[in-house]
Amino acid sequence: MAVLTRPRQGAWIGGVCAGLAERFGLSANVVRLIFVLSCILPGPQFIIYIAMWVIMPRR
């Protein structure tokens, strides 16, 4: 199983969605779409994204 890291290639903003997609075997575009759609709902999505950007190591 892949380790949760932010890739240097294929990252758009912080690489969080690409790293999550790689870790769970999904397409990066699917994870990005899920994130964008989740932003419609109330919640701390942006705070979680920024926290993961800081916490996840760069590959």
mmCIF file as Biopython writes it, N, C-alpha, C and O atoms, coordinates in Angstrom:
data_model
#
loop_
_atom_site.group_PDB
_atom_site.id
_atom_site.type_symbol
_atom_site.label_atom_id
_atom_site.label_alt_id
_atom_site.label_comp_id
_atom_site.label_asym_id
_atom_site.label_entity_id
_atom_site.label_seq_id
_atom_site.pdbx_PDB_ins_code
_atom_site.Cartn_x
_atom_site.Cartn_y
_atom_site.Cartn_z
_atom_site.occupancy
_atom_site.B_iso_or_equiv
_atom_site.auth_seq_id
_atom_site.auth_asym_id
_atom_site.pdbx_PDB_model_num
ATOM 1   N N  . MET A ? 1  ? 0.841   -1.171 0.000   1.0 0.0 1  A 1 
ATOM 2   C CA . MET A ? 1  ? 0.000   0.000  0.000   1.0 0.0 1  A 1 
ATOM 3   C C  . MET A ? 1  ? 0.889   1.238  0.000   1.0 0.0 1  A 1 
ATOM 4   O O  . MET A ? 1  ? 1.919   1.273  0.673   1.0 0.0 1  A 1 
ATOM 5   N N  . ALA A ? 2  ? 0.491   2.238  -0.747  1.0 0.0 2  A 1 
ATOM 6   C CA . ALA A ? 2  ? 1.285   3.454  -0.890  1.0 0.0 2  A 1 
ATOM 7   C C  . ALA A ? 2  ? 1.214   4.296  0.384   1.0 0.0 2  A 1 
ATOM 8   O O  . ALA A ? 2  ? 0.220   4.281  1.109   1.0 0.0 2  A 1 
ATOM 9   N N  . VAL A ? 3  ? 2.277   5.016  0.628   1.0 0.0 3  A 1 
ATOM 10  C CA . VAL A ? 3  ? 2.344   5.911  1.778   1.0 0.0 3  A 1 
ATOM 11  C C  . VAL A ? 3  ? 1.671   7.227  1.386   1.0 0.0 3  A 1 
ATOM 12  O O  . VAL A ? 3  ? 1.715   7.624  0.221   1.0 0.0 3  A 1 
ATOM 13  N N  . LEU A ? 4  ? 1.064   7.889  2.335   1.0 0.0 4  A 1 
ATOM 14  C CA . LEU A ? 4  ? 0.355   9.144  2.074   1.0 0.0 4  A 1 
ATOM 15  C C  . LEU A ? 4  ? 1.354   10.290 1.973   1.0 0.0 4  A 1 
ATOM 16  O O  . LEU A ? 4  ? 1.815   10.818 2.985   1.0 0.0 4  A 1 
ATOM 17  N N  . THR A ? 5  ? 1.685   10.670 0.735   1.0 0.0 5  A 1 
ATOM 18  C CA . THR A ? 5  ? 2.584   11.788 0.470   1.0 0.0 5  A 1 
ATOM 19  C C  . THR A ? 5  ? 2.015   12.633 -0.661  1.0 0.0 5  A 1 
ATOM 20  O O  . THR A ? 5  ? 1.144   12.187 -1.408  1.0 0.0 5  A 1 
ATOM 21  N N  . ARG A ? 6  ? 2.520   13.864 -0.778  1.0 0.0 6  A 1 
ATOM 22  C CA . ARG A ? 6  ? 2.114   14.743 -1.876  1.0 0.0 6  A 1 
ATOM 23  C C  . ARG A ? 6  ? 3.105   14.574 -3.019  1.0 0.0 6  A 1 
ATOM 24  O O  . ARG A ? 6  ? 4.299   14.808 -2.834  1.0 0.0 6  A 1 
ATOM 25  N N  . PRO A ? 7  ? 2.636   14.174 -4.196  1.0 0.0 7  A 1 
ATOM 26  C CA . PRO A ? 7  ? 3.551   13.968 -5.319  1.0 0.0 7  A 1 
ATOM 27  C C  . PRO A ? 7  ? 4.053   15.293 -5.890  1.0 0.0 7  A 1 
ATOM 28  O O  . PRO A ? 7  ? 3.387   16.323 -5.782  1.0 0.0 7  A 1 
ATOM 29  N N  . ARG A ? 8  ? 5.221   15.248 -6.491  1.0 0.0 8  A 1 
ATOM 30  C CA . ARG A ? 8  ? 5.770   16.444 -7.145  1.0 0.0 8  A 1 
ATOM 31  C C  . ARG A ? 8  ? 5.176   16.606 -8.542  1.0 0.0 8  A 1 
ATOM 32  O O  . ARG A ? 8  ? 5.000   17.730 -9.014  1.0 0.0 8  A 1 
ATOM 33  N N  . GLN A ? 9  ? 4.871   15.505 -9.199  1.0 0.0 9  A 1 
ATOM 34  C CA . GLN A ? 9  ? 4.278   15.534 -10.538 1.0 0.0 9  A 1 
ATOM 35  C C  . GLN A ? 9  ? 2.771   15.319 -10.436 1.0 0.0 9  A 1 
ATOM 36  O O  . GLN A ? 9  ? 2.319   14.484 -9.653  1.0 0.0 9  A 1 
ATOM 37  N N  . GLY A ? 10 ? 1.999   16.055 -11.208 1.0 0.0 10 A 1 
ATOM 38  C CA . GLY A ? 10 ? 0.553   15.876 -11.234 1.0 0.0 10 A 1 
ATOM 39  C C  . GLY A ? 10 ? -0.199  16.616 -10.151 1.0 0.0 10 A 1 
ATOM 40  O O  . GLY A ? 10 ? -1.408  16.436 -10.006 1.0 0.0 10 A 1 
ATOM 41  N N  . ALA A ? 11 ? 0.493   17.444 -9.390  1.0 0.0 11 A 1 
ATOM 42  C CA . ALA A ? 11 ? -0.168  18.211 -8.335  1.0 0.0 11 A 1 
ATOM 43  C C  . ALA A ? 11 ? -0.676  19.524 -8.905  1.0 0.0 11 A 1 
ATOM 44  O O  . ALA A ? 11 ? 0.003   20.151 -9.718  1.0 0.0 11 A 1 
ATOM 45  N N  . TRP A ? 12 ? -1.859  19.942 -8.489  1.0 0.0 12 A 1 
ATOM 46  C CA . TRP A ? 12 ? -2.397  21.209 -8.973  1.0 0.0 12 A 1 
ATOM 47  C C  . TRP A ? 12 ? -2.086  22.328 -7.996  1.0 0.0 12 A 1 
ATOM 48  O O  . TRP A ? 12 ? -1.279  23.204 -8.307  1.0 0.0 12 A 1 
ATOM 49  N N  . ILE A ? 13 ? -2.693  22.322 -6.846  1.0 0.0 13 A 1 
ATOM 50  C CA . ILE A ? 13 ? -2.456  23.407 -5.887  1.0 0.0 13 A 1 
ATOM 51  C C  . ILE A ? 13 ? -1.436  22.939 -4.850  1.0 0.0 13 A 1 
ATOM 52  O O  . ILE A ? 13 ? -0.305  23.423 -4.829  1.0 0.0 13 A 1 
ATOM 53  N N  . GLY A ? 14 ? -1.824  22.023 -4.013  1.0 0.0 14 A 1 
ATOM 54  C CA . GLY A ? 14 ? -0.914  21.542 -2.985  1.0 0.0 14 A 1 
ATOM 55  C C  . GLY A ? 14 ? -0.538  20.089 -3.168  1.0 0.0 14 A 1 
ATOM 56  O O  . GLY A ? 14 ? 0.401   19.608 -2.534  1.0 0.0 14 A 1 
ATOM 57  N N  . GLY A ? 15 ? -1.250  19.387 -4.018  1.0 0.0 15 A 1 
ATOM 58  C CA . GLY A ? 15 ? -0.977  17.976 -4.230  1.0 0.0 15 A 1 
ATOM 59  C C  . GLY A ? 15 ? -1.705  17.057 -3.273  1.0 0.0 15 A 1 
ATOM 60  O O  . GLY A ? 15 ? -1.486  15.846 -3.283  1.0 0.0 15 A 1 
ATOM 61  N N  . VAL A ? 16 ? -2.567  17.619 -2.448  1.0 0.0 16 A 1 
ATOM 62  C CA . VAL A ? 16 ? -3.285  16.815 -1.461  1.0 0.0 16 A 1 
ATOM 63  C C  . VAL A ? 16 ? -4.223  15.824 -2.141  1.0 0.0 16 A 1 
ATOM 64  O O  . VAL A ? 16 ? -4.222  14.641 -1.801  1.0 0.0 16 A 1 
ATOM 65  N N  . CYS A ? 17 ? -5.011  16.286 -3.084  1.0 0.0 17 A 1 
ATOM 66  C CA . CYS A ? 17 ? -5.959  15.400 -3.772  1.0 0.0 17 A 1 
ATOM 67  C C  . CYS A ? 17 ? -5.214  14.323 -4.567  1.0 0.0 17 A 1 
ATOM 68  O O  . CYS A ? 17 ? -5.641  13.169 -4.593  1.0 0.0 17 A 1 
ATOM 69  N N  . ALA A ? 18 ? -4.121  14.688 -5.205  1.0 0.0 18 A 1 
ATOM 70  C CA . ALA A ? 18 ? -3.335  13.708 -5.958  1.0 0.0 18 A 1 
ATOM 71  C C  . ALA A ? 18 ? -2.733  12.664 -5.022  1.0 0.0 18 A 1 
ATOM 72  O O  . ALA A ? 18 ? -2.689  11.481 -5.359  1.0 0.0 18 A 1 
ATOM 73  N N  . GLY A ? 19 ? -2.273  13.093 -3.856  1.0 0.0 19 A 1 
ATOM 74  C CA . GLY A ? 19 ? -1.722  12.155 -2.881  1.0 0.0 19 A 1 
ATOM 75  C C  . GLY A ? 19 ? -2.771  11.214 -2.321  1.0 0.0 19 A 1 
ATOM 76  O O  . GLY A ? 19 ? -2.519  10.020 -2.161  1.0 0.0 19 A 1 
ATOM 77  N N  . LEU A ? 20 ? -3.946  11.748 -2.023  1.0 0.0 20 A 1 
ATOM 78  C CA . LEU A ? 20 ? -5.040  10.908 -1.529  1.0 0.0 20 A 1 
ATOM 79  C C  . LEU A ? 20 ? -5.492  9.919  -2.601  1.0 0.0 20 A 1 
ATOM 80  O O  . LEU A ? 20 ? -5.762  8.756  -2.302  1.0 0.0 20 A 1 
ATOM 81  N N  . ALA A ? 21 ? -5.574  10.378 -3.837  1.0 0.0 21 A 1 
ATOM 82  C CA . ALA A ? 21 ? -5.987  9.504  -4.933  1.0 0.0 21 A 1 
ATOM 83  C C  . ALA A ? 21 ? -4.995  8.364  -5.119  1.0 0.0 21 A 1 
ATOM 84  O O  . ALA A ? 21 ? -5.392  7.214  -5.306  1.0 0.0 21 A 1 
ATOM 85  N N  . GLU A ? 22 ? -3.722  8.680  -5.067  1.0 0.0 22 A 1 
ATOM 86  C CA . GLU A ? 22 ? -2.691  7.646  -5.220  1.0 0.0 22 A 1 
ATOM 87  C C  . GLU A ? 22 ? -2.744  6.649  -4.070  1.0 0.0 22 A 1 
ATOM 88  O O  . GLU A ? 22 ? -2.595  5.445  -4.277  1.0 0.0 22 A 1 
ATOM 89  N N  . ARG A ? 23 ? -2.956  7.149  -2.869  1.0 0.0 23 A 1 
ATOM 90  C CA . ARG A ? 23 ? -2.991  6.298  -1.670  1.0 0.0 23 A 1 
ATOM 91  C C  . ARG A ? 23 ? -4.149  5.303  -1.720  1.0 0.0 23 A 1 
ATOM 92  O O  . ARG A ? 23 ? -3.998  4.149  -1.319  1.0 0.0 23 A 1 
ATOM 93  N N  . PHE A ? 24 ? -5.312  5.755  -2.215  1.0 0.0 24 A 1 
ATOM 94  C CA . PHE A ? 24 ? -6.497  4.908  -2.218  1.0 0.0 24 A 1 
ATOM 95  C C  . PHE A ? 24 ? -6.810  4.304  -3.579  1.0 0.0 24 A 1 
ATOM 96  O O  . PHE A ? 24 ? -7.851  3.669  -3.745  1.0 0.0 24 A 1 
ATOM 97  N N  . GLY A ? 25 ? -5.928  4.490  -4.552  1.0 0.0 25 A 1 
ATOM 98  C CA . GLY A ? 25 ? -6.084  3.844  -5.849  1.0 0.0 25 A 1 
ATOM 99  C C  . GLY A ? 25 ? -7.184  4.429  -6.708  1.0 0.0 25 A 1 
ATOM 100 O O  . GLY A ? 25 ? -7.823  3.708  -7.474  1.0 0.0 25 A 1 
ATOM 101 N N  . LEU A ? 26 ? -7.414  5.723  -6.593  1.0 0.0 26 A 1 
ATOM 102 C CA . LEU A ? 26 ? -8.437  6.403  -7.375  1.0 0.0 26 A 1 
ATOM 103 C C  . LEU A ? 26 ? -7.778  7.356  -8.366  1.0 0.0 26 A 1 
ATOM 104 O O  . LEU A ? 26 ? -6.572  7.599  -8.306  1.0 0.0 26 A 1 
ATOM 105 N N  . SER A ? 27 ? -8.577  7.885  -9.268  1.0 0.0 27 A 1 
ATOM 106 C CA . SER A ? 27 ? -8.100  8.914  -10.190 1.0 0.0 27 A 1 
ATOM 107 C C  . SER A ? 27 ? -8.022  10.239 -9.431  1.0 0.0 27 A 1 
ATOM 108 O O  . SER A ? 27 ? -8.891  10.556 -8.619  1.0 0.0 27 A 1 
ATOM 109 N N  . ALA A ? 28 ? -6.981  10.996 -9.706  1.0 0.0 28 A 1 
ATOM 110 C CA . ALA A ? 28 ? -6.832  12.294 -9.042  1.0 0.0 28 A 1 
ATOM 111 C C  . ALA A ? 28 ? -7.983  13.224 -9.404  1.0 0.0 28 A 1 
ATOM 112 O O  . ALA A ? 28 ? -8.426  14.012 -8.568  1.0 0.0 28 A 1 
ATOM 113 N N  . ASN A ? 29 ? -8.471  13.142 -10.631 1.0 0.0 29 A 1 
ATOM 114 C CA . ASN A ? 29 ? -9.588  14.001 -11.036 1.0 0.0 29 A 1 
ATOM 115 C C  . ASN A ? 29 ? -10.866 13.656 -10.284 1.0 0.0 29 A 1 
ATOM 116 O O  . ASN A ? 29 ? -11.668 14.545 -9.995  1.0 0.0 29 A 1 
ATOM 117 N N  . VAL A ? 30 ? -11.069 12.393 -9.965  1.0 0.0 30 A 1 
ATOM 118 C CA . VAL A ? 30 ? -12.250 11.986 -9.192  1.0 0.0 30 A 1 
ATOM 119 C C  . VAL A ? 30 ? -12.169 12.569 -7.785  1.0 0.0 30 A 1 
ATOM 120 O O  . VAL A ? 30 ? -13.163 13.079 -7.267  1.0 0.0 30 A 1 
ATOM 121 N N  . VAL A ? 31 ? -11.003 12.498 -7.167  1.0 0.0 31 A 1 
ATOM 122 C CA . VAL A ? 31 ? -10.844 13.042 -5.812  1.0 0.0 31 A 1 
ATOM 123 C C  . VAL A ? 31 ? -11.014 14.560 -5.835  1.0 0.0 31 A 1 
ATOM 124 O O  . VAL A ? 31 ? -11.628 15.127 -4.931  1.0 0.0 31 A 1 
ATOM 125 N N  . ARG A ? 32 ? -10.479 15.219 -6.857  1.0 0.0 32 A 1 
ATOM 126 C CA . ARG A ? 32 ? -10.660 16.671 -6.977  1.0 0.0 32 A 1 
ATOM 127 C C  . ARG A ? 32 ? -12.127 17.035 -7.138  1.0 0.0 32 A 1 
ATOM 128 O O  . ARG A ? 32 ? -12.603 17.998 -6.538  1.0 0.0 32 A 1 
ATOM 129 N N  . LEU A ? 33 ? -12.842 16.263 -7.949  1.0 0.0 33 A 1 
ATOM 130 C CA . LEU A ? 33 ? -14.269 16.511 -8.152  1.0 0.0 33 A 1 
ATOM 131 C C  . LEU A ? 33 ? -15.047 16.319 -6.853  1.0 0.0 33 A 1 
ATOM 132 O O  . LEU A ? 33 ? -15.924 17.120 -6.530  1.0 0.0 33 A 1 
ATOM 133 N N  . ILE A ? 34 ? -14.734 15.276 -6.117  1.0 0.0 34 A 1 
ATOM 134 C CA . ILE A ? 34 ? -15.393 15.035 -4.834  1.0 0.0 34 A 1 
ATOM 135 C C  . ILE A ? 34 ? -15.128 16.191 -3.876  1.0 0.0 34 A 1 
ATOM 136 O O  . ILE A ? 34 ? -16.030 16.626 -3.160  1.0 0.0 34 A 1 
ATOM 137 N N  . PHE A ? 35 ? -13.898 16.686 -3.862  1.0 0.0 35 A 1 
ATOM 138 C CA . PHE A ? 35 ? -13.567 17.815 -2.983  1.0 0.0 35 A 1 
ATOM 139 C C  . PHE A ? 35 ? -14.351 19.066 -3.378  1.0 0.0 35 A 1 
ATOM 140 O O  . PHE A ? 35 ? -14.917 19.743 -2.519  1.0 0.0 35 A 1 
ATOM 141 N N  . VAL A ? 36 ? -14.385 19.369 -4.664  1.0 0.0 36 A 1 
ATOM 142 C CA . VAL A ? 36 ? -15.109 20.562 -5.122  1.0 0.0 36 A 1 
ATOM 143 C C  . VAL A ? 36 ? -16.593 20.444 -4.808  1.0 0.0 36 A 1 
ATOM 144 O O  . VAL A ? 36 ? -17.207 21.411 -4.358  1.0 0.0 36 A 1 
ATOM 145 N N  . LEU A ? 37 ? -17.172 19.279 -5.038  1.0 0.0 37 A 1 
ATOM 146 C CA . LEU A ? 37 ? -18.590 19.080 -4.722  1.0 0.0 37 A 1 
ATOM 147 C C  . LEU A ? 37 ? -18.848 19.154 -3.219  1.0 0.0 37 A 1 
ATOM 148 O O  . LEU A ? 37 ? -19.903 19.622 -2.791  1.0 0.0 37 A 1 
ATOM 149 N N  . SER A ? 38 ? -17.889 18.695 -2.421  1.0 0.0 38 A 1 
ATOM 150 C CA . SER A ? 38 ? -18.073 18.751 -0.971  1.0 0.0 38 A 1 
ATOM 151 C C  . SER A ? 38 ? -18.030 20.191 -0.462  1.0 0.0 38 A 1 
ATOM 152 O O  . SER A ? 38 ? -18.540 20.477 0.621   1.0 0.0 38 A 1 
ATOM 153 N N  . CYS A ? 39 ? -17.431 21.093 -1.225  1.0 0.0 39 A 1 
ATOM 154 C CA . CYS A ? 39 ? -17.366 22.494 -0.807  1.0 0.0 39 A 1 
ATOM 155 C C  . CYS A ? 39 ? -18.729 23.163 -0.849  1.0 0.0 39 A 1 
ATOM 156 O O  . CYS A ? 39 ? -18.919 24.224 -0.254  1.0 0.0 39 A 1 
ATOM 157 N N  . ILE A ? 40 ? -19.680 22.552 -1.547  1.0 0.0 40 A 1 
ATOM 158 C CA . ILE A ? 40 ? -21.045 23.073 -1.567  1.0 0.0 40 A 1 
ATOM 159 C C  . ILE A ? 40 ? -21.688 22.892 -0.196  1.0 0.0 40 A 1 
ATOM 160 O O  . ILE A ? 40 ? -22.492 23.720 0.232   1.0 0.0 40 A 1 
ATOM 161 N N  . LEU A ? 41 ? -21.336 21.818 0.483   1.0 0.0 41 A 1 
ATOM 162 C CA . LEU A ? 41 ? -21.890 21.523 1.801   1.0 0.0 41 A 1 
ATOM 163 C C  . LEU A ? 41 ? -21.155 22.327 2.872   1.0 0.0 41 A 1 
ATOM 164 O O  . LEU A ? 41 ? -19.976 22.643 2.712   1.0 0.0 41 A 1 
ATOM 165 N N  . PRO A ? 42 ? -21.845 22.657 3.955   1.0 0.0 42 A 1 
ATOM 166 C CA . PRO A ? 42 ? -21.154 23.369 5.027   1.0 0.0 42 A 1 
ATOM 167 C C  . PRO A ? 42 ? -20.191 22.430 5.750   1.0 0.0 42 A 1 
ATOM 168 O O  . PRO A ? 42 ? -20.471 21.245 5.933   1.0 0.0 42 A 1 
ATOM 169 N N  . GLY A ? 43 ? -19.068 22.979 6.149   1.0 0.0 43 A 1 
ATOM 170 C CA . GLY A ? 43 ? -18.091 22.180 6.868   1.0 0.0 43 A 1 
ATOM 171 C C  . GLY A ? 43 ? -16.693 22.747 6.720   1.0 0.0 43 A 1 
ATOM 172 O O  . GLY A ? 43 ? -16.489 23.752 6.039   1.0 0.0 43 A 1 
ATOM 173 N N  . PRO A ? 44 ? -15.737 22.104 7.357   1.0 0.0 44 A 1 
ATOM 174 C CA . PRO A ? 44 ? -14.362 22.626 7.386   1.0 0.0 44 A 1 
ATOM 175 C C  . PRO A ? 44 ? -13.472 22.082 6.263   1.0 0.0 44 A 1 
ATOM 176 O O  . PRO A ? 44 ? -12.306 21.775 6.511   1.0 0.0 44 A 1 
ATOM 177 N N  . GLN A ? 45 ? -13.982 21.957 5.049   1.0 0.0 45 A 1 
ATOM 178 C CA . GLN A ? 45 ? -13.213 21.354 3.965   1.0 0.0 45 A 1 
ATOM 179 C C  . GLN A ? 45 ? -11.910 22.108 3.684   1.0 0.0 45 A 1 
ATOM 180 O O  . GLN A ? 45 ? -10.860 21.486 3.526   1.0 0.0 45 A 1 
ATOM 181 N N  . PHE A ? 46 ? -11.969 23.421 3.622   1.0 0.0 46 A 1 
ATOM 182 C CA . PHE A ? 46 ? -10.770 24.192 3.303   1.0 0.0 46 A 1 
ATOM 183 C C  . PHE A ? 46 ? -9.740  24.120 4.420   1.0 0.0 46 A 1 
ATOM 184 O O  . PHE A ? 46 ? -8.538  24.063 4.159   1.0 0.0 46 A 1 
ATOM 185 N N  . ILE A ? 47 ? -10.206 24.122 5.655   1.0 0.0 47 A 1 
ATOM 186 C CA . ILE A ? 47 ? -9.287  24.019 6.794   1.0 0.0 47 A 1 
ATOM 187 C C  . ILE A ? 47 ? -8.608  22.659 6.791   1.0 0.0 47 A 1 
ATOM 188 O O  . ILE A ? 47 ? -7.405  22.572 7.038   1.0 0.0 47 A 1 
ATOM 189 N N  . ILE A ? 48 ? -9.355  21.597 6.515   1.0 0.0 48 A 1 
ATOM 190 C CA . ILE A ? 48 ? -8.781  20.251 6.448   1.0 0.0 48 A 1 
ATOM 191 C C  . ILE A ? 48 ? -7.784  20.161 5.303   1.0 0.0 48 A 1 
ATOM 192 O O  . ILE A ? 48 ? -6.721  19.559 5.459   1.0 0.0 48 A 1 
ATOM 193 N N  . TYR A ? 49 ? -8.110  20.754 4.145   1.0 0.0 49 A 1 
ATOM 194 C CA . TYR A ? 49 ? -7.202  20.727 2.998   1.0 0.0 49 A 1 
ATOM 195 C C  . TYR A ? 49 ? -5.884  21.422 3.342   1.0 0.0 49 A 1 
ATOM 196 O O  . TYR A ? 49 ? -4.810  20.893 3.053   1.0 0.0 49 A 1 
ATOM 197 N N  . ILE A ? 50 ? -5.962  22.601 3.954   1.0 0.0 50 A 1 
ATOM 198 C CA . ILE A ? 50 ? -4.748  23.340 4.314   1.0 0.0 50 A 1 
ATOM 199 C C  . ILE A ? 50 ? -3.951  22.581 5.363   1.0 0.0 50 A 1 
ATOM 200 O O  . ILE A ? 50 ? -2.722  22.542 5.294   1.0 0.0 50 A 1 
ATOM 201 N N  . ALA A ? 51 ? -4.632  21.974 6.336   1.0 0.0 51 A 1 
ATOM 202 C CA . ALA A ? 51 ? -3.935  21.191 7.358   1.0 0.0 51 A 1 
ATOM 203 C C  . ALA A ? 51 ? -3.218  19.995 6.725   1.0 0.0 51 A 1 
ATOM 204 O O  . ALA A ? 51 ? -2.082  19.692 7.089   1.0 0.0 51 A 1 
ATOM 205 N N  . MET A ? 52 ? -3.869  19.323 5.791   1.0 0.0 52 A 1 
ATOM 206 C CA . MET A ? 52 ? -3.232  18.184 5.128   1.0 0.0 52 A 1 
ATOM 207 C C  . MET A ? 52 ? -2.071  18.640 4.255   1.0 0.0 52 A 1 
ATOM 208 O O  . MET A ? 52 ? -1.081  17.922 4.117   1.0 0.0 52 A 1 
ATOM 209 N N  . TRP A ? 53 ? -2.183  19.834 3.663   1.0 0.0 53 A 1 
ATOM 210 C CA . TRP A ? 53 ? -1.110  20.388 2.856   1.0 0.0 53 A 1 
ATOM 211 C C  . TRP A ? 53 ? 0.129   20.584 3.717   1.0 0.0 53 A 1 
ATOM 212 O O  . TRP A ? 53 ? 1.250   20.328 3.275   1.0 0.0 53 A 1 
ATOM 213 N N  . VAL A ? 54 ? -0.077  21.037 4.945   1.0 0.0 54 A 1 
ATOM 214 C CA . VAL A ? 54 ? 1.042   21.285 5.864   1.0 0.0 54 A 1 
ATOM 215 C C  . VAL A ? 54 ? 1.584   19.966 6.430   1.0 0.0 54 A 1 
ATOM 216 O O  . VAL A ? 54 ? 2.798   19.802 6.552   1.0 0.0 54 A 1 
ATOM 217 N N  . ILE A ? 55 ? 0.700   19.032 6.774   1.0 0.0 55 A 1 
ATOM 218 C CA . ILE A ? 55 ? 1.094   17.797 7.455   1.0 0.0 55 A 1 
ATOM 219 C C  . ILE A ? 55 ? 1.690   16.756 6.500   1.0 0.0 55 A 1 
ATOM 220 O O  . ILE A ? 55 ? 2.666   16.091 6.845   1.0 0.0 55 A 1 
ATOM 221 N N  . MET A ? 56 ? 1.112   16.611 5.309   1.0 0.0 56 A 1 
ATOM 222 C CA . MET A ? 56 ? 1.568   15.562 4.380   1.0 0.0 56 A 1 
ATOM 223 C C  . MET A ? 56 ? 2.956   15.896 3.843   1.0 0.0 56 A 1 
ATOM 224 O O  . MET A ? 56 ? 3.172   16.994 3.332   1.0 0.0 56 A 1 
ATOM 225 N N  . PRO A ? 57 ? 3.893   14.965 3.952   1.0 0.0 57 A 1 
ATOM 226 C CA . PRO A ? 57 ? 5.236   15.246 3.435   1.0 0.0 57 A 1 
ATOM 227 C C  . PRO A ? 57 ? 5.267   15.216 1.912   1.0 0.0 57 A 1 
ATOM 228 O O  . PRO A ? 57 ? 4.487   14.509 1.272   1.0 0.0 57 A 1 
ATOM 229 N N  . ARG A ? 58 ? 6.175   15.989 1.350   1.0 0.0 58 A 1 
ATOM 230 C CA . ARG A ? 58 ? 6.394   16.011 -0.097  1.0 0.0 58 A 1 
ATOM 231 C C  . ARG A ? 58 ? 7.233   14.803 -0.467  1.0 0.0 58 A 1 
ATOM 232 O O  . ARG A ? 58 ? 8.169   14.446 0.250   1.0 0.0 58 A 1 
ATOM 233 N N  . ARG A ? 59 ? 6.902   14.179 -1.576  1.0 0.0 59 A 1 
ATOM 234 C CA . ARG A ? 59 ? 7.669   13.012 -2.014  1.0 0.0 59 A 1 
ATOM 235 C C  . ARG A ? 59 ? 8.976   13.455 -2.611  1.0 0.0 59 A 1 
ATOM 236 O O  . ARG A ? 59 ? 9.772   12.621 -3.042  1.0 0.0 59 A 1 
#
